[in-house]
Amino acid sequence: MAGQADPSPIITIERHILDEQAFHPEATGVLTNILYDLALAGKVIASKTTRAGLAEILGRTEDVNVQGETVLKLDRFADLTVTRLTDHTGRLAGLASEENADFLPIPAPYPMGKYLLVFDPLDGSSNVDFNMPVGTIFGIYKRKREGGPVTEEEFFQPGRNLAAAGYIAYGTSTMFVYTAGHGVHGFTLDPSVGEFLLSHPNIAMPAAKYFSVNLGYQRFWSRGVQRFTEYLQGREGGVQGLSLRYIGTLVSDFHRNLLAGGVFYYPADTKDPRTARGKLRLLYEAAPLAFVAEQAGGYASDGRGPILDVTPSSLHQRTPLFIGNKDLILKVEEFIRGLDG
């Protein structure tokens, strides 16, 4: 009709990722294809998470993963899906997953590429039995050297070295959120056509609205973290108006705070020797989401300094994590410095 504005163009994830190559004149298209491989893996995993109660994939296997946790059936499915869609393409030189004790080399006779993939195949998988949201987290690094077999040490890179990172959130809809260092962009899966469509371009974290933490563990936290929690609750001149929202799935809590503004934290605590230095995994969870947060104007810290500056010393290194609006994360660092020494 005359005078009517043209409808907004429909931008698929493939088109958007290809357009992103313009920021990288040296790009060969390999990183683009890895991201698209991960989008395909997200579609496959989403097809199972939305039918979990019908597909006989709820419940547990008899296996125990490297973290000492019983492996859920859907964990295994997600892990194998990502691996089998990426390990034969010639784009990767190796993979490391939260579910496996050792990194995964590229199987013979497939060619080796120049990138390394790290991922948490199904963050929050214990929530699946209760129809709660879960997600996949990923990070992509360039190899440290040219050619030859990959060594474990090549995965020990700080988050600053990430070429791309993001996550796939499986909930009432499925969203793929990623950054390649030029802003954060979100895509929603349209199940009627089976494609991710751009729904959230250039995401910027707004002013804080929520804080997300498991207050059941508060008595096990350091004094600095407890004081920060009181600050968020508005005590003694603290922030006014923040609401507590906690799902218990890192991806979901982070995703909400990315779009609405807020802070998520999982501090070190004294309740369990395994969490005395933090619980979340630096390589698979903290560093990739820290990269996303920074690209959206936020910040992530281990309570002492930027997560992105921490170099892992092992594949499954754990860390405290404080992530969200920069002013709030700087505030917790201030409390920890002042009260915990």
N, C-alpha and C positions, 0 to 999 in steps of 0.2 A: 504494500500500500504506500502511496506517495507520502513523503514526509515522515515515514516511520524509520526509526534508527535500525541499522543492520544488527542482527543478533550477534552476540559475542561469538568469536570463533571457537570451535571445539578443538582443544589441544590435547592430543594423546600424550602419554608419557614418552613414547618413542620419539615423537616429533620434538617434544621439549628437550629431551636429553640430547638429541642431535643438534638442536639450536644452541645448547650449552657449549658445544664444541667450539663455537666462535670465540669463546674466551680463552681457548687454548690453541694457538696457531700451530703448535707442534703436535697436536692430537692426531692419532692414527685411527681413532674409532674404537680402540680396544676397550678403554674404560667405559665408553658408551654402551658397548655390547655386554659388559659385565653387569652394569646396572639393569639392563633390560633382561638379562638372565635371572637376576634377583627378583625383578617384577614378575616374571613368569613363575618362579618358585613361590612367590607370594600368592598368586592365583591358585596354585595347586594346594598349598597349605590351607588357604581360606576355604576351599571346597570341602575340606575335611573338618575344619573347626566348626563350620556352620551346620554340619551333619553329625557332630561327634556322638550324640546319643543314639544315632541310627546306624552308624558305620562300624560299630563294635571296636572302636579304638579308644574308648575310655578305659580307665584302669591302669594297672602297672605290669611291666614285664618282670622277669626274674633277675634282670641285670641291675648293677649299681654303677653309677657314673663316677668320674674322677673326684667329684665333690663328696662322695659317700652317700649320695641320695639315690633312692630307688628310681629307675628310669621309667617315666610314663610312656605308654604306647605312642601317644601323639608326639612326645619328644623325639622318639626314635624316627617316626615318620618324617617330621620336619627336618631333622638332621640329615637323613638320607636324601630327602628331596633337594635340599640346597646343594649337597655334595654331588649328586648324580646329574644335576643340571649345569654344573660349573666345572667339574674336574676333567672333562674331556675336550674342552673347546679350544685349547691352545692359548687361552688368554691368561690363565693362572699358572703360577709356579708352585703353589702350595696353599693349603687351607688349614685353619685352626678353629676348632669348635669347642664350645664350653662342655659339650658332652663327651669329648674324647681326651684321654690322658696325653696323647702325643699329637703333634701336627700331622696332617695327611698330605703326603707327597702326591704328585700327579702319577697315576698308574701308567705303567707301560701298556701299550706303545704310544700313548698320546703325547703330543708335543707340549713343551713347557712355554709359558708366557712370562711376562715381566711384572705381574702383580701378585700380591698375596691377599687372601680373603680371610678375615676373622669374623666370627658370628656367634650369636646366641640363637639357636634355631627356634626356641619357643620360650620366651621369657614369661614367667607367671603361669606355667603350664598346670600347676595344681589348681588353678581357678577354673579350668575347663569343665571339671565335673559339676560346677555350680553355675554354668552358663555366664561366666564373667569374662571380661576382655583379656586377651593375651597378645603377644607380639613377637616379631623377629627383629633383632638388632644386628647391624653389619657395619664393618669398616673395611676399606680397601687401601692397601699400602703398595708403593712401588718396591721392588726388590732392591736390596742394598748393593748387589753386584750383578754383573752381566754373566749369564750362562752358568753352567755347572749345577750340581745338585743343591737343593735348598737345605739350609741348616736351620735349626731351631732358633739360633741367635738372630737370624734375619727378621724374625717376628718381634724382636724386642726393640721396637721403635716407639718414640713418644707420639702422642696423638697429634702433635704439630705436623707430623709427617704424613698424615692421612691425605690421600688423593680424593676420597669421597667417603661419605658415611651416611647412615640413615636408619630407618626402621619401617616395619610394616605392622600396622595395628589392626588386629582382627576383633571387631566388635559388632555393633549394630550395622556398621558398614566397614569395608576394608579400605584402609588408607596406606599409601606408600609415600613416605616423607624422606627427602634426601637433600644433601648439599654436596656440590663438587667444589666448594670454596667461593661460590658467587651467589650467596643467598640461599634461603631454604624454601623448598617448594613442596606442596602437598597435592596428591592425586587420589581421587576416590574411585574405587572399582565399580563400574556400572555392570551389574551381573547380566543385564539383558543383552549386552554386546560383548561382554567378556574383556573389557579394556579399562585401564586406568585413565581417567580424564582429569585434567588440571582443574582443581577446585580451590586451592589455597596458594596463589602465587605470592612470592616474596614475603614469606611469613616473618613478622617482627614481633617479638615478645612484648605485650602491653604491660602497663603498670600492674604490680602484684595484686592479686585478688584472693589467692588461696595459699595455704601451706599444707604439705603432704608429708606425713611421718607417722610411724607406728608409736603412738604415745604409750602403749603397753610396756615398752622397754625403757621409758624415761628414767627410771630409777637406776639404770645401769650406765647412763651416759656421764661424761665428764661434766664438771661444773660449768665450763664454758658453753657446752652444747645445751645444758639445762637452762642457762641464763638466756641463750638465744631463743629457746622455745618460749620462755616467759615474755621475751621482747615481742615475738610474733603474736602472742596472745594479748598484747596491749598492756602488760603490766609494767609499772615503773617507767612510764614515758615511752613505751614501745609502740610498735605499729598498730594503728587502729583500723578495725574493719576487715582484717584477714579472716577468712573462714577455713576451718579444717576440712579437707577432702582427702581421703586415702582409700585407694582401691586395693593396693597391695601387689600390683603389677607395675614394675618400673616403667615400661613403655607407656602404659595407660595413664599413670600419674604424670609422667613427663609430658605426654602429648596434650593433656588437658591444660597444664600450666604453660606450655608453649603457646597455646592459642588464647588462653584467658589471662595469663600472667600469674606467677607464683613461684614457689620454691619447693623442691622435693629434697629430702635428705635421709640418708641411712648412715648414721655415725658408727664409729667403733663403739663397742660396749664390753661390759665385763661379765655378761650372762653366760658366755660360752667361749672357751679358748679359741675356737675357730673364727670368732668375730672380734677378737681383741684388737685386730688391726684392720677392721672393716669386714664387710661381707661381700659386697658386690665385686665383680671381676673387672679389673682394670682394662684388660685387652678387649673383652667381648661386650662390655656394657658401658662402663664409665667413659672411656676415651671416645668411642663413636658418638655418644649422646652429648659429650662435652663439645665436640666439634660442631654438632648441629646447634647447640645452645649458643655458642659464640657467634656463629654465622647469623643467628636471629637476634643478636644484640644482648644475649645473656652471658652467663659465666658459670663455670664449674670448678670446684675446688675440693681438695681432700681435707680442708680445714686449715691448712697451712699455706697452700699456694695452688696455682693452676694445675688441674688434672692433666691438661694438655702438655705440660712440661715434664711429667713423670715418665721415666723410661722403665718399662717392665724388666724384671730380672728372671721371671718365669712365666710360662704360658698361662697359669691359673692364679696369678697374683691377685690378692684381694685388696680393696681400698675403701676407706670411708668416702662418701660422696655427698656433696652439697651442690645442687644445680638449680638454676632458675634466674630470676632477676638479679642483675649484677649488684645493685646496691645492697640487697639482702645477703648475698653470698659474701660480699666484703665485710658486712656486719658480723657474720659468724666468725670469720677469720679474726676480726678484732676481739671478739669475746674469748676465743680460744687462746690467742696470744696473751691477753690480759689475765685470764683466770687459770689457764692450764700450763702456762709457762712454755 
